[in-house]
Amino acid sequence: MSQNLKLNKQNAIAFYKMSYMGQPSQAIEKYVGAEYIQHNPAVKNGKSGFISYFEQMLKEYPDKKIEFVRALAEGDQVALHTHQTWPGNDEYVTMDFFRFDDHGKIVEHWDSIQQIPDKTECGNTMY
């Protein structure tokens, strides 16, 4: 089965948004395949580890916000570039990578996060 790149991008964004805003169980049920391989060292592997992490995040940081800056898809993978604002106006740039199975379900995740500095040597934004 070939990948539907447009649908995979839409589903990666919907999955991330639903999880981030406090519905990780529903996100897993709707968008994740038979397995879920996690590469973030702060999150336990598998579906239950993902759910626990995002449920705890909601309790600790209920007022966080996310903006999706761009989404790119190639083959069976989608990359998301986001801007996150956390309580105290801490801002982060994140990059998340998702691998999809042949049924259009997410089965693997990698990410990278960096706090946005007040100024940069290059004078450019991180977006």
LORO-145818 format. One record per residue (C-alpha): residue number from 1; y, z, x. Coordinates in nm, 3 decimals. Layout:
residues N
+------+---------+---------+---------+
| resi |       Y |       Z |       X |
+------+---------+---------+---------+
|  NUM |       Y |       Z |       X |
...
+------+---------+---------+---------+
END
This chain:
residues 127
+------+---------+---------+---------+
| resi |       Y |       Z |       X |
+------+---------+---------+---------+
|    1 |   0.000 |   0.000 |   0.000 |
|    2 |   0.340 |  -0.092 |   0.141 |
|    3 |   0.624 |   0.159 |   0.145 |
|    4 |   0.911 |   0.140 |  -0.103 |
|    5 |   1.196 |   0.225 |   0.134 |
|    6 |   1.463 |   0.264 |  -0.134 |
|    7 |   1.245 |   0.494 |  -0.344 |
|    8 |   1.140 |   0.695 |  -0.038 |
|    9 |   1.508 |   0.755 |   0.050 |
|   10 |   1.584 |   0.863 |  -0.306 |
|   11 |   1.282 |   1.094 |  -0.311 |
|   12 |   1.362 |   1.250 |   0.027 |
|   13 |   1.714 |   1.332 |  -0.092 |
|   14 |   1.590 |   1.467 |  -0.427 |
|   15 |   1.322 |   1.677 |  -0.252 |
|   16 |   1.570 |   1.823 |  -0.005 |
|   17 |   1.837 |   1.890 |  -0.269 |
|   18 |   1.591 |   2.052 |  -0.510 |
|   19 |   1.449 |   2.273 |  -0.233 |
|   20 |   1.787 |   2.364 |  -0.086 |
|   21 |   1.934 |   2.456 |  -0.423 |
|   22 |   1.652 |   2.696 |  -0.509 |
|   23 |   1.359 |   2.507 |  -0.658 |
|   24 |   1.115 |   2.463 |  -0.366 |
|   25 |   0.799 |   2.503 |  -0.577 |
|   26 |   0.906 |   2.226 |  -0.812 |
|   27 |   1.008 |   2.008 |  -0.518 |
|   28 |   0.666 |   2.050 |  -0.358 |
|   29 |   0.490 |   1.974 |  -0.686 |
|   30 |   0.694 |   1.661 |  -0.754 |
|   31 |   0.747 |   1.506 |  -0.409 |
|   32 |   0.478 |   1.629 |  -0.165 |
|   33 |   0.133 |   1.483 |  -0.106 |
|   34 |  -0.201 |   1.652 |  -0.045 |
|   35 |  -0.083 |   1.805 |   0.284 |
|   36 |   0.249 |   1.915 |   0.426 |
|   37 |   0.282 |   1.932 |   0.804 |
|   38 |   0.585 |   2.128 |   0.923 |
|   39 |   0.745 |   2.093 |   1.269 |
|   40 |   1.038 |   2.335 |   1.222 |
|   41 |   0.943 |   2.639 |   1.436 |
|   42 |   1.110 |   2.879 |   1.189 |
|   43 |   0.896 |   2.765 |   0.893 |
|   44 |   0.523 |   2.823 |   0.849 |
|   45 |   0.305 |   2.515 |   0.822 |
|   46 |   0.194 |   2.396 |   0.480 |
|   47 |   0.329 |   2.402 |   0.128 |
|   48 |   0.330 |   2.780 |   0.082 |
|   49 |   0.519 |   2.831 |   0.410 |
|   50 |   0.784 |   2.584 |   0.296 |
|   51 |   0.820 |   2.752 |  -0.044 |
|   52 |   0.849 |   3.100 |   0.109 |
|   53 |   1.115 |   2.986 |   0.355 |
|   54 |   1.337 |   2.827 |   0.091 |
|   55 |   1.292 |   3.114 |  -0.156 |
|   56 |   1.406 |   3.356 |   0.114 |
|   57 |   1.697 |   3.128 |   0.208 |
|   58 |   1.815 |   3.129 |  -0.155 |
|   59 |   1.813 |   3.511 |  -0.163 |
|   60 |   2.002 |   3.543 |   0.166 |
|   61 |   2.244 |   3.250 |   0.125 |
|   62 |   2.292 |   3.170 |  -0.245 |
|   63 |   2.631 |   3.000 |  -0.193 |
|   64 |   2.531 |   2.741 |   0.066 |
|   65 |   2.624 |   2.377 |   0.008 |
|   66 |   2.484 |   2.046 |   0.127 |
|   67 |   2.626 |   1.695 |   0.147 |
|   68 |   2.409 |   1.395 |   0.227 |
|   69 |   2.598 |   1.178 |   0.474 |
|   70 |   2.339 |   0.904 |   0.527 |
|   71 |   1.976 |   0.817 |   0.471 |
|   72 |   1.777 |   0.566 |   0.672 |
|   73 |   1.425 |   0.441 |   0.604 |
|   74 |   1.182 |   0.248 |   0.817 |
|   75 |   0.808 |   0.212 |   0.774 |
|   76 |   0.671 |   0.537 |   0.634 |
|   77 |   0.964 |   0.753 |   0.746 |
|   78 |   1.303 |   0.858 |   0.610 |
|   79 |   1.583 |   1.020 |   0.812 |
|   80 |   1.855 |   1.226 |   0.643 |
|   81 |   2.185 |   1.319 |   0.809 |
|   82 |   2.352 |   1.609 |   0.628 |
|   83 |   2.652 |   1.838 |   0.638 |
|   84 |   2.577 |   2.197 |   0.542 |
|   85 |   2.830 |   2.470 |   0.469 |
|   86 |   2.703 |   2.826 |   0.471 |
|   87 |   2.870 |   3.154 |   0.370 |
|   88 |   3.163 |   3.236 |   0.595 |
|   89 |   3.233 |   2.862 |   0.621 |
|   90 |   2.980 |   2.815 |   0.901 |
|   91 |   2.917 |   2.440 |   0.911 |
|   92 |   2.613 |   2.259 |   1.045 |
|   93 |   2.506 |   1.904 |   1.102 |
|   94 |   2.137 |   1.849 |   1.036 |
|   95 |   1.896 |   1.564 |   1.079 |
|   96 |   1.570 |   1.573 |   0.887 |
|   97 |   1.284 |   1.330 |   0.921 |
|   98 |   1.013 |   1.289 |   0.658 |
|   99 |   0.688 |   1.094 |   0.675 |
|  100 |   0.548 |   0.954 |   0.351 |
|  101 |   0.187 |   0.880 |   0.265 |
|  102 |   0.064 |   0.558 |   0.101 |
|  103 |   0.134 |   0.707 |  -0.244 |
|  104 |   0.504 |   0.765 |  -0.172 |
|  105 |   0.465 |   1.141 |  -0.121 |
|  106 |   0.611 |   1.347 |   0.165 |
|  107 |   0.345 |   1.475 |   0.405 |
|  108 |   0.531 |   1.567 |   0.725 |
|  109 |   0.873 |   1.700 |   0.829 |
|  110 |   1.079 |   1.736 |   1.149 |
|  111 |   1.439 |   1.855 |   1.179 |
|  112 |   1.723 |   1.941 |   1.409 |
|  113 |   2.029 |   2.153 |   1.334 |
|  114 |   2.352 |   2.212 |   1.526 |
|  115 |   2.656 |   2.420 |   1.438 |
|  116 |   2.970 |   2.210 |   1.413 |
|  117 |   3.222 |   2.319 |   1.678 |
|  118 |   3.591 |   2.369 |   1.611 |
|  119 |   3.673 |   2.094 |   1.862 |
|  120 |   3.488 |   1.832 |   2.059 |
|  121 |   3.551 |   1.693 |   2.406 |
|  122 |   3.513 |   1.339 |   2.274 |
|  123 |   3.754 |   1.392 |   1.984 |
|  124 |   3.505 |   1.245 |   1.734 |
|  125 |   3.345 |   1.414 |   1.438 |
|  126 |   2.970 |   1.469 |   1.426 |
|  127 |   2.948 |   1.216 |   1.143 |
+------+---------+---------+---------+
END
